[in-house]
Amino acid sequence: MGAQATQVNGQWTVTKAVMSRSARVLMDGLVRVPATSLPA
């Protein structure tokens, strides 16, 4: 994970955000949904 931010006139702005997953998880072929996203 990583991010890039710049400060212009005292205001911070995120210009880039990166999140990576392992190849094992990507090649698994399943969609993972957090339990908190599902209806009770």
Biotite code that builds the C-alpha atoms (Angstrom):
import biotite.structure as struc

atoms = struc.array([
    struc.Atom([0.000, 0.000, 0.000], chain_id="A", res_id=1, res_name="MET", atom_name="CA", element="C"),
    struc.Atom([1.137, 3.499, -0.588], chain_id="A", res_id=2, res_name="GLY", atom_name="CA", element="C"),
    struc.Atom([-0.008, 7.015, -1.198], chain_id="A", res_id=3, res_name="ALA", atom_name="CA", element="C"),
    struc.Atom([1.289, 10.236, -2.609], chain_id="A", res_id=4, res_name="GLN", atom_name="CA", element="C"),
    struc.Atom([0.100, 13.622, -1.420], chain_id="A", res_id=5, res_name="ALA", atom_name="CA", element="C"),
    struc.Atom([1.067, 17.151, -2.277], chain_id="A", res_id=6, res_name="THR", atom_name="CA", element="C"),
    struc.Atom([0.597, 20.352, -0.335], chain_id="A", res_id=7, res_name="GLN", atom_name="CA", element="C"),
    struc.Atom([-0.477, 23.419, -2.292], chain_id="A", res_id=8, res_name="VAL", atom_name="CA", element="C"),
    struc.Atom([-1.210, 26.694, -0.514], chain_id="A", res_id=9, res_name="ASN", atom_name="CA", element="C"),
    struc.Atom([-1.398, 24.882, 2.816], chain_id="A", res_id=10, res_name="GLY", atom_name="CA", element="C"),
    struc.Atom([-3.966, 22.356, 1.529], chain_id="A", res_id=11, res_name="GLN", atom_name="CA", element="C"),
    struc.Atom([-3.071, 18.650, 1.303], chain_id="A", res_id=12, res_name="TRP", atom_name="CA", element="C"),
    struc.Atom([-4.358, 16.708, -1.694], chain_id="A", res_id=13, res_name="THR", atom_name="CA", element="C"),
    struc.Atom([-3.940, 12.987, -2.332], chain_id="A", res_id=14, res_name="VAL", atom_name="CA", element="C"),
    struc.Atom([-2.666, 12.587, -5.886], chain_id="A", res_id=15, res_name="THR", atom_name="CA", element="C"),
    struc.Atom([-2.103, 8.834, -5.932], chain_id="A", res_id=16, res_name="LYS", atom_name="CA", element="C"),
    struc.Atom([-3.222, 5.847, -3.863], chain_id="A", res_id=17, res_name="ALA", atom_name="CA", element="C"),
    struc.Atom([-2.059, 2.273, -4.413], chain_id="A", res_id=18, res_name="VAL", atom_name="CA", element="C"),
    struc.Atom([-3.280, -0.937, -2.845], chain_id="A", res_id=19, res_name="MET", atom_name="CA", element="C"),
    struc.Atom([-1.986, -4.314, -3.883], chain_id="A", res_id=20, res_name="SER", atom_name="CA", element="C"),
    struc.Atom([-3.208, -7.852, -3.327], chain_id="A", res_id=21, res_name="ARG", atom_name="CA", element="C"),
    struc.Atom([-1.133, -10.996, -3.423], chain_id="A", res_id=22, res_name="SER", atom_name="CA", element="C"),
    struc.Atom([-1.216, -13.014, -6.648], chain_id="A", res_id=23, res_name="ALA", atom_name="CA", element="C"),
    struc.Atom([-2.516, -15.997, -4.667], chain_id="A", res_id=24, res_name="ARG", atom_name="CA", element="C"),
    struc.Atom([-5.655, -14.096, -3.686], chain_id="A", res_id=25, res_name="VAL", atom_name="CA", element="C"),
    struc.Atom([-6.142, -12.668, -7.183], chain_id="A", res_id=26, res_name="LEU", atom_name="CA", element="C"),
    struc.Atom([-5.718, -16.030, -8.892], chain_id="A", res_id=27, res_name="MET", atom_name="CA", element="C"),
    struc.Atom([-8.039, -17.772, -6.430], chain_id="A", res_id=28, res_name="ASP", atom_name="CA", element="C"),
    struc.Atom([-11.034, -16.914, -8.616], chain_id="A", res_id=29, res_name="GLY", atom_name="CA", element="C"),
    struc.Atom([-13.335, -15.968, -5.735], chain_id="A", res_id=30, res_name="LEU", atom_name="CA", element="C"),
    struc.Atom([-14.920, -12.658, -4.834], chain_id="A", res_id=31, res_name="VAL", atom_name="CA", element="C"),
    struc.Atom([-14.432, -11.757, -1.194], chain_id="A", res_id=32, res_name="ARG", atom_name="CA", element="C"),
    struc.Atom([-17.069, -9.579, 0.470], chain_id="A", res_id=33, res_name="VAL", atom_name="CA", element="C"),
    struc.Atom([-16.659, -8.410, 4.078], chain_id="A", res_id=34, res_name="PRO", atom_name="CA", element="C"),
    struc.Atom([-19.324, -9.897, 6.364], chain_id="A", res_id=35, res_name="ALA", atom_name="CA", element="C"),
    struc.Atom([-20.212, -6.396, 7.555], chain_id="A", res_id=36, res_name="THR", atom_name="CA", element="C"),
    struc.Atom([-21.389, -5.597, 3.988], chain_id="A", res_id=37, res_name="SER", atom_name="CA", element="C"),
    struc.Atom([-24.010, -8.354, 3.995], chain_id="A", res_id=38, res_name="LEU", atom_name="CA", element="C"),
    struc.Atom([-27.556, -7.912, 5.341], chain_id="A", res_id=39, res_name="PRO", atom_name="CA", element="C"),
    struc.Atom([-28.172, -9.409, 8.787], chain_id="A", res_id=40, res_name="ALA", atom_name="CA", element="C"),
])
